[in-house]
Amino acid sequence: MSSSRPTELARRPISVPTIAASKVRDGAEPLVMVTAYDAPSARVAEAAGVDMILVGDSLAMVVLGYEDTLQVTVADMAHHVGAVSRARPAALVVGDMPWMSYHVSIADTVTNAATLIRAGAQCVKLEGGSKRVEMIEAIVDAEIPVMGHIGLTPQSMHAMGGFKVQGRESHAALQLVNDAKALQHAGCFALVIEGVPDEVAAMITDAVDIPTIGIGAGSRCDGQVLVMHDLLGIEDRMLPKFVRRYADVKSVSVEAVTAFATDVRSGSFPSLDESYHLSADQSEALALYGSTPPG
Ligand code: KIV
């Protein structure tokens, strides 16, 4: 397989046109996207050599403790996009447009997309099919690249009756294919497909010339995305079927903090080596003033 994308660390920045040209059927390697919400996690993603970092609105549930993604605002997203972009990753930074940031007027939609770009994203992502065409065209017209997102769209959780796999019926599957074509036509450079049967994701991937990035959508997309906290095992309260857990960072972290607590309570932390000390003459001078230096 050949790919024009750099795979080495210390890479050249990965651009929207490079991603847009990464179709597996044309010989590209599958794209790798992972979420990150702050500078340290962006550095982890960058050191791992991912193609794209998504500052997802999953921020709401993964980092901010909300029950769903509907709680985050453009200001919240911009705050975290800024943190990620200050890590200066070569990976493309995708800023997720939160609920009610593109369900408003065209002018406000474009302004909201621009806020994420000014915060440091190189493109934005928004959820929904054909009904989003007008907004996508307006954002693209403002020179802001847009990634689409169809299938299980968490911002529609109330309308969908929960986080449910989409496109299980043939008519719904065909609607998703039509949605994907409409988003491509509107100017999207790539498309997330979330929570659909493998067969349907494969149909969508075949039907469009832009790359598809799956999450819970089987192996036949042009790339895959996972939430970093899921794959690292930082978030261990749920393990959705589509998540592969590559580490158990929560357990390692609990062990480490427990050891710290034990050392503090036993008096073994900090040691003399972990403390700052006065020079001998300053200690002596203090002793003259009636203070008793330790040791
Ligand atoms: O917000 C997010 O993390 C996402 C991914 C699940 C694609 O939209």
Boltz pocket constraint, residues with backbone or C-beta under 6 A from the ligand:
constraints:
  - pocket:
      binder: B
      contacts: [[A, 35], [A, 54], [A, 55], [A, 56], [A, 57], [A, 58], [A, 59], [A, 96], [A, 192], [A, 194], [A, 215], [A, 225], [A, 227]]
      max_distance: 6.0
